[in-house]
Amino acid sequence: MFSQQPQDLVVVAGQPVTLPCTIPGYHGVVLWIKDGLALGVGRDLSGYPRYTVTGDHGSGEHHLQIQRAELMDDAVFECQAVQAAMRSRPARLTVLVPPEDPVISGGPVVSLRAGDPLNLTCHADNAKPAASIIWIRNGEVLNGAMYSKTLLRDGRRESTVSTLYLSPSNIETGQQIICKASNKAVPNGKETSVTIDIQHLPLVNLSVEPQPVLEGNLVKFHCSAKANPPVTLYRWAKGGSIIKEVSGDTYEVIVDHSFFTEPVSCEVTNPLGSTNISRNVDVYFGPRMSAEPQSLQVDLGSDAVFNCAWTGNPSLTIVWMKRGSGVVLSNENLLTLKSVRQEDAGKYVCRAVVPRVGAGEKEVSLTVNGPPTISSTQTQQALHGEKGQIKCFIRSTPPPDRIAWSWKETVLESGTSGRYTVETVTTEEGVISTLTMSNIVPADFQTIYNCTAWNSFGSDTEIIRLKEQGGSQVTLHESLPVAVIIGIAVGAFVALIVLMGTIGAFCCTRSQRSIGSAPGYALTARLHLCSPERTCKQN
């Protein structure tokens, strides 16, 4: 059996190569087959002077050595043991042929008239595989060349032709352009070059320093040009408007945000024509509004969409929030509120932040059309025998069409009816409706009062009860007879005199002040607690 069989090999034309074949213990005839034809018998390959069978015959070594491989050696080889009826796996020997030296048509110097395009043609012939061609200028590969390949008569080698097109503005006198051809046989390639002799339009580079730059700082533009014939004129513009006060190759200016979107251009002219180049400035500036959001009024359950657009540099962050809430609703230009509820109404803020530069914000309002909502204290207080009031606070968009108070069999929307008067006041927050009752009677504390508001979207009702102020506490003149009150007051006064006498002269003056002020304070406190004004504040 084979301990070594020939393997697929790749060799460059002109180099030696060996195909191994070892059959230990076999002493019969070994044949080498090329593309199905025997090369000779045993080690006799006299018909192929570059072919030799090498190795120790006694050890079963029958290696085929080829000196200076040629294209004709590109074939399939087999090693066969005749008496043992064995044959090795077929091995493909691939012979690579390097291309001939490339040639640029019209070289080594190519001349052309000003304004004419340049077409360069380079061909690399007789290569296997076909050569790849690249064009190089100033160490950089030029893109955009066209390629074509032609198979030669031997069916193996190919010739490659590459055509490079360069516009007049992309070339200049004295440039060297290299054609480099390579394939697997010569990975490093072979090259040739031509020198260009041409007059051309200005080649312009516009530099901006410093960049980036904060708005309000000085920036220098420098317009450098290469031209043959020489430059005759520089002209500057910003956003398409000519800058008349500048005529040289340098322009200095204090920049604002407009330089970020309006490019500065430099136009350079020589006798053949002009070349124009422009640059924007990387100006850092705080947020500037480009699309202002509008306040909205939408129906309950509908969607509300706010649009807020800012410009700023570097990239800004947009945050939508509801005023008074720290919750971020959106980081996009659009804020969409789905199926709005009445509690969604309010102020919304679109805030933009440019890191380390500045911030800006815009506030809009959302008004939600829906049924009225009433918020009031369900139990309100009043004094027996005094004038009393109960209030209901109504939020409604659109405003309420009708507000009514009802109790027992009575309905009152406005004006006065008997002891009852209804007044309505409109504020920024909503509507306050007040039911005023003169001369409160005990039955008023047992009555249930309904405050109801309507608009085109529906209605809301709040039930309010009236409670006697102070609960079970009653006034002094109701709970005690007048004689008892006088007696208690006199007894307390006498007790205080006796107590002060025992303390001594040092405390006498201070005690008298206390005696003089205490009843007045107590009475004042009692009156304040029971006053109608205090009742309104508690409500």
C-alpha positions as CSV (number, residue, x, y, z in Angstrom):
1,M,0.0,0.0,0.0
2,F,1.0,3.6,-0.5
3,S,2.7,5.3,2.4
4,Q,3.1,8.5,0.3
5,Q,1.0,9.6,-2.6
6,P,1.4,12.7,-4.8
7,Q,-0.7,15.7,-3.6
8,D,-2.0,18.7,-5.5
9,L,0.8,21.2,-5.9
10,V,1.2,24.7,-7.2
11,V,4.6,25.8,-8.7
12,V,5.8,28.9,-10.4
13,A,7.2,28.4,-13.9
14,G,11.0,27.9,-13.8
15,Q,11.0,26.4,-10.3
16,P,11.6,22.7,-9.4
17,V,8.9,20.5,-7.9
18,T,8.8,17.0,-6.6
19,L,5.7,14.7,-6.5
20,P,6.2,12.0,-3.8
21,C,5.3,8.3,-4.2
22,T,6.4,5.6,-1.7
23,I,5.2,1.9,-1.7
24,P,7.1,0.0,1.1
25,G,7.7,-3.7,0.3
26,Y,6.9,-3.4,-3.4
27,H,9.8,-4.2,-5.8
28,G,7.9,-4.3,-9.1
29,V,7.6,-1.8,-11.9
30,V,6.3,1.7,-11.1
31,L,4.9,4.0,-13.8
32,W,4.3,7.7,-13.6
33,I,1.2,8.8,-15.6
34,K,0.7,12.4,-16.9
35,D,-2.8,13.2,-18.1
36,G,-3.4,9.5,-18.7
37,L,-0.1,8.8,-20.6
38,A,2.8,6.9,-19.2
39,L,6.1,8.9,-19.0
40,G,8.3,5.8,-19.2
41,V,8.9,2.4,-17.6
42,G,10.3,2.4,-14.1
43,R,13.0,5.0,-13.7
44,D,13.6,5.4,-17.4
45,L,12.1,8.8,-18.4
46,S,14.5,9.5,-21.2
47,G,11.8,11.1,-23.3
48,Y,11.4,13.8,-20.6
49,P,14.9,15.2,-19.9
50,R,13.5,17.5,-17.1
51,Y,11.8,14.6,-15.3
52,T,13.7,12.3,-12.9
53,V,12.5,9.5,-10.6
54,T,14.4,9.8,-7.3
55,G,14.5,8.0,-4.0
56,D,15.6,4.6,-2.7
57,H,14.2,2.0,-4.9
58,G,14.7,-0.7,-2.2
59,S,12.6,1.3,0.2
60,G,9.9,1.7,-2.4
61,E,10.6,5.4,-3.1
62,H,9.7,6.5,-6.6
63,H,9.4,10.3,-6.4
64,L,9.0,12.3,-9.6
65,Q,11.2,15.4,-9.7
66,I,10.6,18.1,-12.3
67,Q,13.3,20.7,-12.9
68,R,12.3,24.1,-14.1
69,A,8.6,23.6,-14.3
70,E,7.0,24.8,-17.5
71,L,3.4,25.5,-18.6
72,M,3.3,22.1,-20.3
73,D,3.8,20.5,-16.9
74,D,0.4,21.8,-15.8
75,A,-1.3,18.4,-15.7
76,V,-2.7,15.6,-13.6
77,F,-0.1,13.0,-12.4
78,E,-0.5,9.5,-11.0
79,C,1.9,6.9,-9.5
80,Q,1.0,3.3,-10.5
81,A,2.3,-0.1,-9.1
82,V,1.9,-2.3,-12.1
83,Q,2.3,-5.8,-10.6
84,A,0.2,-4.8,-7.5
85,A,-2.5,-3.2,-9.7
86,M,-2.4,-0.1,-7.5
87,R,-2.6,3.5,-8.5
88,S,-2.3,6.6,-6.4
89,R,-4.8,9.4,-6.1
90,P,-4.6,11.8,-9.1
91,A,-2.6,14.9,-8.2
92,R,-3.1,18.2,-10.0
93,L,0.1,20.1,-10.6
94,T,-0.7,23.8,-11.3
95,V,2.0,25.8,-13.0
96,L,1.7,29.6,-12.5
97,V,3.2,31.9,-15.1
98,P,4.0,35.5,-14.2
99,P,3.0,38.3,-16.6
100,E,5.5,39.9,-18.8
101,D,6.6,43.4,-17.8
102,P,3.6,45.8,-18.1
103,V,3.6,48.5,-20.7
104,I,1.7,51.8,-20.6
105,S,0.8,53.0,-24.1
106,G,2.4,56.3,-25.0
107,G,4.9,56.2,-22.1
108,P,7.2,57.1,-20.5
109,V,5.9,60.7,-20.8
110,V,2.3,61.4,-21.7
111,S,1.4,64.9,-22.7
112,L,-2.1,66.4,-23.2
113,R,-3.7,69.7,-23.7
114,A,-5.3,71.7,-20.9
115,G,-8.9,70.7,-20.3
116,D,-8.5,67.3,-22.0
117,P,-9.3,64.1,-20.0
118,L,-6.5,61.6,-19.6
119,N,-6.9,58.0,-20.7
120,L,-4.1,55.6,-19.8
121,T,-3.9,52.1,-21.1
122,C,-1.7,49.4,-19.5
123,H,-1.4,45.8,-20.7
124,A,0.2,42.8,-19.0
125,D,0.5,39.7,-21.3
126,N,1.0,35.9,-21.2
127,A,0.1,35.3,-17.5
128,K,-1.5,32.4,-15.8
129,P,-3.7,33.2,-14.1
130,A,-4.5,36.5,-15.7
131,A,-2.7,39.5,-14.1
132,S,-4.5,42.0,-11.9
133,I,-3.6,45.6,-12.7
134,I,-3.8,48.5,-10.3
135,W,-2.9,52.2,-10.8
136,I,-1.0,54.1,-8.2
137,R,-0.3,57.8,-7.7
138,N,1.6,59.3,-4.8
139,G,1.4,55.9,-3.1
140,E,-2.4,55.7,-3.3
141,V,-4.4,53.4,-5.4
142,L,-6.6,55.1,-8.0
143,N,-10.1,53.6,-8.4
144,G,-12.4,53.5,-11.3
145,A,-10.2,51.8,-14.0
146,M,-11.8,49.5,-16.6
147,Y,-10.4,45.9,-17.2
148,S,-10.6,43.4,-19.9
149,K,-9.0,39.9,-20.3
150,T,-8.1,37.9,-23.4
151,L,-7.4,34.1,-23.4
152,L,-4.5,33.1,-25.6
153,R,-4.4,30.3,-28.1
154,D,-2.8,27.8,-25.7
155,G,-6.0,28.0,-23.7
156,R,-4.1,28.6,-20.5
157,R,-2.4,32.0,-20.5
158,E,-4.2,35.4,-20.6
159,S,-3.5,39.0,-21.4
160,T,-5.0,41.8,-19.3
161,V,-5.7,45.4,-20.4
162,S,-6.6,48.2,-18.0
163,T,-7.8,51.6,-18.9
164,L,-7.7,54.5,-16.4
165,Y,-9.7,57.7,-17.0
166,L,-8.7,60.8,-15.1
167,S,-10.6,64.1,-15.4
168,P,-8.6,67.3,-16.1
169,S,-9.1,68.5,-12.5
170,N,-7.7,65.4,-11.1
171,I,-4.2,65.5,-12.6
172,E,-1.3,67.9,-12.7
173,T,2.0,68.4,-14.4
174,G,4.9,66.2,-13.1
175,Q,2.7,63.6,-11.6
176,Q,4.0,60.0,-11.9
177,I,1.4,57.3,-12.4
178,I,2.3,53.6,-12.0
179,C,0.8,50.6,-13.6
180,K,1.4,47.5,-11.4
181,A,0.6,44.0,-12.7
182,S,0.6,40.9,-10.4
183,N,-0.8,37.4,-10.1
184,K,-0.1,34.4,-7.9
185,A,3.2,33.8,-9.6
186,V,4.5,37.3,-8.7
187,P,2.5,38.5,-5.7
188,N,4.7,41.6,-5.4
189,G,4.0,42.5,-9.0
190,K,5.8,44.1,-11.8
191,E,5.3,47.8,-12.5
192,T,6.0,50.6,-15.0
193,S,5.2,54.3,-14.8
194,V,4.6,57.4,-16.9
195,T,5.0,61.1,-16.1
196,I,2.2,63.5,-16.9
197,D,2.8,66.8,-18.6
198,I,-0.3,68.9,-18.5
199,Q,-1.7,72.4,-17.8
200,H,-4.8,72.3,-15.6
201,L,-7.4,74.1,-13.6
202,P,-6.5,74.9,-10.0
203,L,-6.4,72.1,-7.5
204,V,-7.8,73.5,-4.3
205,N,-7.8,72.5,-0.7
206,L,-9.7,74.5,1.9
207,S,-8.6,74.2,5.6
208,V,-10.5,75.4,8.6
209,E,-8.9,76.0,12.0
210,P,-9.7,75.5,14.7
211,Q,-12.3,72.8,14.5
212,P,-14.5,72.2,16.4
213,V,-15.0,75.7,17.6
214,L,-17.5,77.3,20.1
215,E,-19.8,79.9,18.6
216,G,-18.4,83.4,19.0
217,N,-14.8,82.5,18.5
218,L,-12.3,83.3,15.7
219,V,-11.8,80.9,12.8
220,K,-9.2,81.0,10.0
221,F,-9.9,79.6,6.5
222,H,-7.0,79.0,4.3
223,C,-7.4,78.2,0.6
224,S,-4.3,76.5,-0.9
225,A,-4.2,75.9,-4.6
226,K,-1.9,74.2,-7.2
227,A,-2.3,75.5,-10.7
228,N,-0.6,75.5,-14.0
229,P,-0.6,78.3,-15.2
230,P,-0.5,80.1,-11.8
231,V,-3.5,81.4,-9.8
232,T,-4.8,84.8,-10.8
233,L,-7.8,85.3,-8.4
234,Y,-9.2,84.2,-5.1
235,R,-12.9,84.8,-4.4
236,W,-14.8,83.9,-1.1
237,A,-18.5,83.3,-0.4
238,K,-20.7,82.2,2.5
239,G,-24.0,80.5,1.8
240,G,-23.7,81.6,-1.8
241,S,-23.2,85.3,-1.0
242,I,-19.9,86.9,-2.1
243,I,-17.6,88.2,0.7
244,K,-16.3,91.3,-1.1
245,E,-13.9,92.5,1.6
246,V,-11.7,89.4,1.2
247,S,-9.4,88.8,-1.8
248,G,-6.4,86.7,-0.7
249,D,-6.0,83.0,0.1
250,T,-7.0,83.5,3.8
251,Y,-10.3,84.5,5.5
252,E,-10.7,85.1,9.2
253,V,-14.0,85.6,10.9
254,I,-15.9,85.2,14.2
255,V,-18.3,82.4,13.6
256,D,-21.9,81.9,14.7
257,H,-24.3,79.0,14.3
258,S,-25.0,79.9,10.6
259,F,-21.5,78.7,9.7
260,F,-22.6,75.2,10.6
261,T,-25.3,75.1,7.9
262,E,-24.0,77.7,5.4
263,P,-20.7,76.6,3.9
264,V,-17.8,78.9,3.2
265,S,-16.5,78.5,-0.3
266,C,-13.2,79.5,-2.0
267,E,-13.1,79.9,-5.8
268,V,-9.6,79.9,-7.3
269,T,-9.1,81.1,-10.9
270,N,-6.2,80.7,-13.4
271,P,-6.2,81.4,-17.2
272,L,-7.8,78.0,-17.9
273,G,-10.8,78.5,-15.6
274,S,-12.0,78.3,-12.0
275,T,-12.3,75.7,-9.2
276,N,-14.6,76.1,-6.3
277,I,-14.5,74.3,-3.0
278,S,-16.6,74.8,0.2
279,R,-16.5,73.7,3.8
280,N,-18.9,73.9,6.7
281,V,-17.5,74.8,10.1
282,D,-18.0,72.5,13.0
283,V,-19.5,75.2,15.2
284,Y,-20.7,74.2,18.7
285,F,-23.9,76.1,19.6
286,G,-26.7,75.7,22.0
287,P,-30.2,74.6,21.0
288,R,-32.1,76.7,18.4
289,M,-35.7,75.8,17.7
290,S,-36.4,74.8,14.1
291,A,-40.1,73.6,14.6
292,E,-42.0,75.2,17.4
293,P,-44.6,73.0,19.1
294,Q,-48.2,74.3,19.3
295,S,-50.7,74.0,22.2
296,L,-53.4,71.5,21.5
297,Q,-57.1,71.1,22.4
298,V,-58.3,67.5,21.8
299,D,-61.3,65.5,22.8
300,L,-61.2,63.0,25.6
301,G,-60.0,59.6,24.3
302,S,-58.3,61.1,21.2
303,D,-54.5,61.1,20.6
304,A,-52.5,64.3,21.1
305,V,-49.3,64.7,19.1
306,F,-46.8,67.5,19.8
307,N,-43.9,68.2,17.4
308,C,-40.8,70.0,18.6
309,A,-37.6,70.2,16.6
310,W,-34.3,71.7,17.7
311,T,-30.9,72.2,16.0
312,G,-27.7,72.2,17.9
313,N,-24.1,71.0,17.8
314,P,-22.8,68.6,19.0
315,S,-25.8,66.3,18.9
316,L,-28.5,67.4,21.3
317,T,-30.8,65.5,23.5
318,I,-34.6,66.2,23.5
319,V,-36.7,65.5,26.6
320,W,-40.5,65.8,26.8
321,M,-41.9,66.1,30.3
322,K,-45.2,67.3,31.9
323,R,-44.6,70.4,34.0
324,G,-44.4,69.4,37.6
325,S,-43.5,65.8,36.9
326,G,-40.0,64.4,36.6
327,V,-41.1,61.5,34.3
328,V,-39.5,61.6,30.8
329,L,-42.3,61.0,28.3
330,S,-40.2,61.0,25.1
331,N,-36.7,61.6,23.8
332,E,-37.9,62.2,20.2
333,N,-39.1,65.2,18.4
334,L,-42.6,63.8,18.5
335,L,-44.6,63.4,21.8
336,T,-47.6,61.2,21.3
337,L,-50.2,60.8,24.1
338,K,-52.5,58.0,23.3
339,S,-56.2,58.1,24.3
340,V,-55.8,61.2,26.5
341,R,-57.6,61.4,29.8
342,Q,-58.7,64.6,31.6
343,E,-55.8,64.2,34.0
344,D,-53.4,64.5,31.0
345,A,-54.4,68.1,30.5
346,G,-51.7,70.6,31.6
347,K,-48.4,72.1,30.6
348,Y,-45.8,70.1,28.7
349,V,-42.2,71.1,28.2
350,C,-40.0,70.2,25.3
351,R,-36.4,70.7,26.5
352,A,-33.2,70.4,24.4
353,V,-29.7,70.0,25.8
354,V,-26.4,70.3,24.0
355,P,-23.8,68.8,26.4
356,R,-21.4,71.4,27.8
357,V,-22.9,74.1,25.5
358,G,-26.4,75.0,26.5
359,A,-30.0,74.2,26.9
360,G,-33.4,75.5,25.8
361,E,-37.0,74.7,26.4
362,K,-40.5,75.4,25.1
363,E,-43.8,75.0,27.0
364,V,-47.1,74.1,25.4
365,S,-50.6,73.4,26.8
366,L,-52.8,70.4,26.4
367,T,-56.5,71.0,26.9
368,V,-58.7,67.9,27.0
369,N,-62.4,68.3,26.0
370,G,-64.5,66.1,28.1
371,P,-67.3,66.0,30.7
372,P,-66.9,68.3,33.7
373,T,-65.2,67.0,36.9
374,I,-66.3,68.3,40.3
375,S,-63.9,68.3,43.3
376,S,-65.3,69.6,46.5
377,T,-65.3,68.8,50.2
378,Q,-68.2,66.4,50.7
379,T,-68.9,67.7,54.2
380,Q,-68.8,71.4,54.8
381,Q,-69.5,73.4,57.9
382,A,-71.7,76.3,59.0
383,L,-73.0,78.0,62.2
384,H,-76.5,77.6,63.4
385,G,-78.3,80.9,63.0
386,E,-75.6,82.4,60.8
387,K,-75.2,82.7,57.1
388,G,-73.6,79.6,55.6
389,Q,-72.0,78.6,52.3
390,I,-71.2,75.4,50.4
391,K,-69.0,75.4,47.4
392,C,-68.2,73.1,44.5
393,F,-65.2,73.5,42.2
394,I,-65.7,72.5,38.6
395,R,-63.0,71.8,36.0
396,S,-64.5,71.6,32.5
397,T,-63.3,71.9,28.9
398,P,-65.3,73.2,27.1
399,P,-66.7,75.4,29.9
400,P,-69.9,74.1,31.6
401,D,-73.1,75.0,29.8
402,R,-75.1,74.7,33.0
403,I,-74.5,74.4,36.7
404,A,-77.3,73.6,39.1
405,W,-77.8,73.1,42.9
406,S,-80.6,70.7,43.9
407,W,-81.9,69.7,47.3
408,K,-85.2,68.2,48.4
409,E,-87.6,69.5,45.7
410,T,-85.6,72.6,44.8
411,V,-83.3,73.2,41.8
412,L,-81.5,76.6,41.6
413,E,-79.0,77.5,38.9
414,S,-78.4,81.2,39.6
415,G,-79.9,84.1,41.5
416,T,-81.8,84.0,44.8
417,S,-84.7,81.8,45.9
418,G,-85.9,82.4,49.5
419,R,-83.0,81.9,51.8
420,Y,-80.8,80.6,49.0
421,T,-78.5,82.3,46.6
422,V,-76.3,80.8,43.8
423,E,-73.2,82.6,42.6
424,T,-70.7,81.4,40.0
425,V,-67.1,82.7,39.6
426,T,-64.7,81.7,36.8
427,T,-61.0,81.4,37.6
428,E,-57.9,80.2,35.6
429,E,-58.3,76.8,37.2
430,G,-62.0,76.3,36.7
431,V,-65.4,77.5,37.9
432,I,-66.5,77.9,41.6
433,S,-70.2,77.7,42.3
434,T,-71.3,78.8,45.7
435,L,-74.7,78.1,47.4
436,T,-75.3,80.7,50.2
437,M,-77.9,80.1,52.8
438,S,-79.0,82.9,55.2
439,N,-80.0,82.1,58.8
440,I,-79.0,78.5,59.0
441,V,-81.7,76.3,60.6
442,P,-81.3,72.8,62.0
443,A,-83.0,71.2,59.0
444,D,-80.2,72.5,56.8
445,F,-77.8,70.1,58.5
446,Q,-80.1,67.2,57.6
447,T,-80.4,68.1,53.9
448,I,-78.4,66.5,51.0
449,Y,-77.2,69.1,48.5
450,N,-76.3,68.1,44.9
451,C,-73.9,70.2,42.7
452,T,-74.2,69.2,39.0
453,A,-72.4,70.6,36.0
454,W,-73.1,69.8,32.3
455,N,-71.3,70.5,29.0
456,S,-71.5,69.0,25.5
457,F,-69.5,65.9,26.6
458,G,-71.5,64.9,29.6
459,S,-72.0,65.8,33.3
460,D,-70.7,65.3,36.8
461,T,-72.4,65.5,40.2
462,E,-71.0,65.9,43.7
463,I,-73.1,65.3,46.9
464,I,-72.4,67.7,49.7
465,R,-73.6,67.7,53.3
466,L,-73.7,70.6,55.7
467,K,-72.3,70.0,59.2
468,E,-72.8,72.2,62.2
469,Q,-69.5,73.9,63.0
470,G,-67.8,72.6,66.2
471,G,-69.7,69.3,66.2
472,S,-71.4,68.6,69.6
473,Q,-69.8,71.7,71.2
474,V,-72.3,74.5,72.0
475,T,-71.7,78.1,72.9
476,L,-71.5,79.3,76.5
477,H,-74.7,81.3,76.4
478,E,-76.6,78.1,75.2
479,S,-75.2,75.6,77.7
480,L,-75.1,77.5,81.0
481,P,-77.4,80.0,82.7
482,V,-76.2,83.5,83.0
483,A,-76.1,83.4,86.8
484,V,-74.0,80.3,86.8
485,I,-71.6,81.9,84.4
486,I,-71.2,85.0,86.6
487,G,-70.8,82.8,89.7
488,I,-68.0,80.8,88.1
489,A,-66.2,84.0,86.9
490,V,-66.4,85.6,90.4
491,G,-65.2,82.4,92.1
492,A,-62.3,82.1,89.8
493,F,-61.3,85.7,90.3
494,V,-61.3,85.3,94.1
495,A,-59.2,82.1,93.9
496,L,-56.6,83.9,91.8
497,I,-56.4,86.8,94.4
498,V,-55.8,84.4,97.2
499,L,-53.2,82.5,95.3
500,M,-51.3,85.6,94.3
501,G,-51.2,86.8,97.9
502,T,-49.4,83.6,99.0
503,I,-46.8,84.0,96.2
504,G,-45.5,87.4,97.5
505,A,-44.9,90.8,96.3
506,F,-42.3,89.8,93.7
507,C,-45.0,88.0,91.6
508,C,-47.8,90.4,92.4
509,T,-47.3,92.7,89.4
510,R,-46.8,89.8,87.0
511,S,-49.8,88.0,88.4
512,Q,-52.0,91.0,87.9
513,R,-51.0,91.2,84.3
514,S,-51.9,87.6,83.8
515,I,-55.3,88.2,85.5
516,G,-55.9,91.1,83.3
517,S,-55.0,89.4,80.0
518,A,-56.2,85.9,80.4
519,P,-60.0,86.4,80.1
520,G,-59.5,88.6,77.1
521,Y,-57.3,86.0,75.3
522,A,-59.7,83.2,76.1
523,L,-62.7,85.2,74.8
524,T,-60.7,86.2,71.6
525,A,-59.8,82.6,70.9
526,R,-63.4,81.5,71.4
527,L,-64.7,84.2,69.0
528,H,-62.1,83.3,66.4
529,L,-63.0,79.7,66.5
530,C,-66.7,80.4,66.0
531,S,-66.4,83.2,63.4
532,P,-67.8,82.8,59.9
533,E,-64.5,83.7,58.4
534,R,-62.8,80.8,60.1
535,T,-65.5,78.5,58.7
536,C,-64.8,79.7,55.2
537,K,-61.0,79.0,55.6
538,Q,-61.7,75.5,56.8
539,N,-64.0,74.8,53.8
